[in-house]
Amino acid sequence: MQRKAYVSGVAALLAALLAGCTGGSSGGGTTDDANRGNAGTATPAAQPGKYDTLPEPCSAVSHNTLDSLLPGIKQIADQDQRQKAYEGEADLTYDTDRKSGCRWKVESTDATDHLLVDFERVVSYDNAVSDDAEAQQLFAAKVEAADLPEPTTSSSAAGVTADAGTSPTTSSSPSSSPSPSASSSSSAAPSDLQPRVLSGLGDEAFLDDVVSGSGSTAQQRTVTVAFRTSNVIVTIEYTEQPATVGTVPDSKEMQDRARKLASQLADTLGG
């Protein structure tokens, strides 16, 4: 009799377990339906950027512009060497639709000039962040790294202050105040030639201007102009090192050349 009672208890336990499994299956169906409902109300993916490819950088700069930026090209007597100088040297990249660049280096009787043109197409891998927003964040990091000085009154009068809503960071770098050697330049490094945020170039832009070296060595000046158009960031680095010690490259002349090239590249992008 005790054996039969034990078997009956086991049967009752199995019946209870089976009832619980059936109820769990039903509950699981309700959860799946809820999940499908949530998926139907998911936030739409952010819009892709305007650009899905990049210009070929070594052919993006015209011969006339290179003649202006790199005067030594016209001094090259050998036609084959001159043509090679015009062609530049492409940067190594594994995806030319995402990042590409080209470099030129030309010596003249007066100086050695370097030019870099770099294109970067930004793609966001976060569905909630657009390509443009991702590019804007990357460009903001470039501006912060440049450590631009606050705009001055004369800069405002010259129309080179930040666009509305843009606040450049305070600079503590050497580029924020001219060195004694830089002051000997014919442009005298006035405030309207200081590193600054630019308006009227792409969606946002800035210019940096740095002199390096000491009085005992040939000093070089590097002018950087960077701008963003939608999800593409363009960077121009223009460097000149004079052949004569104590000579400092002219700030205004180099800035004008670099800004002119930047405008041409912005037109090439259609932005």
N, C-alpha and C positions, 0 to 999 in steps of 0.2 A: 504494500500500500504506500509505503514511503517512496518507493521508486517511481510509482505513477504520479505522485504529487510533484516530484522533482521534474519529471518530463513536462507536466502541465505548466509548471512555472517557467521552464525554458521556452515553451511555445508562446506563452504570454509575452515574454521579453522580446522574442523575435517579431511578434506582431506589432509591438510598440515601435521597434526600430524601423520596420518597413513603413509604418505610418509617418514617422519623422522624415524618412528619405523622400517620400512622395511630396510632403509639404515643402521640403527644401527645394525640390525640382521646380515646383510652382513658383516659389519665391525667386529662383534664379531667372525664370522667364520674365518676371516683372522687372528685375534689374537690367536685363538686356534691353528691354523696351525703353527703360529710362535712359540708358546709355545712348541708344540710337536717337532719342529725342534731343539729348545734349549735343550730339554731333551735328544735328541739323541746325543748331543755333550757334555754331562756332564762329569766331571772329574771322572775317574775310582776310586773306593774305594781303600784305602791304604791296603797293604798286612797285613794279620794277623801275629801274632808272631809265633815263632817256637814251643812254648809249649802250649798245651791246657789242661794240668793237672800238678799236683805237686807230688813229692815223699812223702811218709809217714815219717814225721820228726823223730818220736821216734824210728823208726827202721833204719833210715838213717845213724846212727853212730854205728860203730862196737863196740863189747865189748872190744877189744884190745885198741881201741882209747879212750874209756871211762876210761879204766884202767890208761892210761897215763894222761888224763886231770883231772880225779877225783881219786887220789890215795887212798882215803878213802874207795872206793868200796871194794877193796881186804881185807880191815881190818874188814869188816862186817862178823861176825862169822855165823849168822843165814842165811842159804841158801835162804829161802823164802824172807827175807828182802833184801838180796843182789840182788836177781832176780828183786825185785820191784824197787830197785835203778837203775838197768840197764835199766828198761823199761821207766823211766822218767815219766813226767806228761805233757800230751798234752794241749796246749792252747785252750781255748774255741773259736770256730769259727763256722760260719753258712754256710760256703762254702769252703770246704777243697780243691777245685780245684782253688780257688783264693788266699787263705791265710791259712797257717798252721804253727804251731810251737811246740816246745817241750822244756821242762826245766828239768834240773837235779840239785839237791843240795845234796852234800855228805860231811859229817864231818869226819875228821881224827884226829889223835893225834897232828898233826902239824898245820892244817889249815882247813878252811871251803871253799869248792870250789862250784861255781855255773857255769852252762853252759846253754846257750840259743841258739837254732838253729831255725831260722825263714825263711820261704819261702814265697815269694809274687809273684804271676803271674799278670802282668799288662795287662789290656785290655783297648784299646782306644775306646771311644764312639763317636769319631769324624771321619767320613769317610775320611777326608783329612789327618789324622794323623795316622801313623801305630802304632801297639802295641810296636814295638821296639823303635820308636821315643818317645812315651809316657813314656816308662820305662827309657829311657836315660834322660829325663827331671827330673823324680823323683829321679834318682840316683844322678844327678847333685845337686839336693837340699840336699841330704844326705851328699855329699862331702862338700858343703858349710856350712852345720850345724856343721860338724866336725871341721871346722876352722883349716885346716891343715897348718903347717908352710911351708915356702919356702924350697925346697931341698937345702942341703949344698954340698960343693965340695966332702966331704968324702962320702956322700950319693950317689953321682954320681958314685964314684969309686966302691961302693958296689953293684951297679946295682939295686938300689931301687928307682930311680927317676921316675918321671911321664913318661907315654908313650908319644910318639911324638904327639904334638898337644894338650896335656893336661896341663893346668896350675893350680896347686893347689893354694888355697887362702892363704893369709898371716894370721897367727894365732896370736891371742892375749890371748888365753885361757891358763890355767895352764899346759895343756898337751904339749904346744909348748916349754917349758923350764923346765928342771927337778927341782923338789923341793929338798931342802937339804936332806930330808929323802930318796928320790929316789936315790940320789947320793951315799948313803951308800950301795946300792945294789951291788952285785958282778959284775954285768954288767956295773956299773957306768953310766948308761944311755947315751951311746955314741950317736953321731949324726945319725948313721945309724940305730938306734933303735927308733928314734923319729917318731911320727905320720907322715904318708906319703902316697902318691899314690903308688900302687903296679902295676907291669907289669907282664905279663905271667899268669894272673889268670882271666879267663872269658874274656869278652869284655872290662871290666874296673873294677878296684878294689881299695880299700884303706884300711889302717890300722890305728887305733887310740889306744893310750896307755895312760891311766890316773891313777894317784895315788891320793887317797882321804884319809882324816883323818889327825890327827895331832900326834905329838910325844907322847902325853899322852894317846892315844888310839891306838888300833891295826889298822894299815893302810891296806887298800885293794887296789889292782891293778885290773883294768878292761881293757882287751884287746879286741878291736872290730875289726873284719875283715868283710868287706862287699864287695860283687862283683855282677856284672850283667852279665848274659848270655842271649842274645836275650831279651825276654820280662819277664824274671824271675830275681828277686833280692833276693839274699841270705845274711842273716846277722847272724854273730856268735858273741856272747858276752860271754867272758870267764873271770870270776872274782874269785880272791883268797884273802881271809882274814886270815892272820896268827893267830895262837892262842897266840903268844907271842908279847907283846907290844914292839914297836921299831923295829920289823922285817918288812922288805919290800919285797914282792914277787919279784923274779928275772924276769926282763923284757924280756931278750932274751929267757929264757926257756918258758915263757908263750906265747910269740909271735911265737916261733917255733911250739909249739903245736897247736895254733889256725890256723896258716897258713897251717899246714899239714892237719888239718881237712877240711879247706876250699878247698884245692886241691882235697881231696877225694870226697867232695860234688860236685865239678865242674865235676869230672869224672862221678859221678852218673847221673848228668844231661846230660852228653855227650857233654859238652861245655868247 
